[in-house]
């Protein structure tokens, strides 16, 4: 089955830039989406269509795509950004219309 | 204002069938591009997509769980129901329903989520 691969954890100091990657063979053909999940809460969409930011999401959140890897970048990380981040996409065959990555725990030191 | 709310038993016994209901408001599941999906998350673990149903009543299931899952909708009641058979302790998780938007130029993504409901499988 199709998989999206994320690093288990990323750590940064406040004010620095955090980059979280997500890799998958179908990413050149399928859009990727990013969700932020804080403890005890439902996920929140922070990036859609690889690099678009929903209304209400701070400008420090951005997304990019290159080949089989997409990247969520958080510039000027704040303490409130500490959370789990999940990428989501689909395979190219239509067998798996929704796939989540394994999640990345962002720790703000 | 879009809202979704999950309801169902908090505790089920092994081998039983779980039935969860997602009651939503603020949109119609008969509108083109609208879908409702179920996602679960075991304690301390990652999100796992389970199933989705779209505006045209097409249904899609996780390949690893498809033999155990059934999703259906009642458009008049604004409800989507998920059943999962033969429950096991490893199925203990928070179960979320979420609205999915589908479009040729935007792909498919979840823009609204319910608060989730914890289901524990134990004898």
Interface residues (C-beta under 8 A of the other chain):
Chain A: X1 X30 X31 X33 X35 X37 X42 X43 X44 X45 X48 X49 X54 X86 X88 X90 X95 X96 X97 X98 X99 X100 X101 X102 X103
Chain B: X37 X39 X46 X47 X48 X49 X52 X60 X62 X63 X64 X96 X98 X100 X106 X107 X108 X109 X110 X111 X113 X114 X115 X116
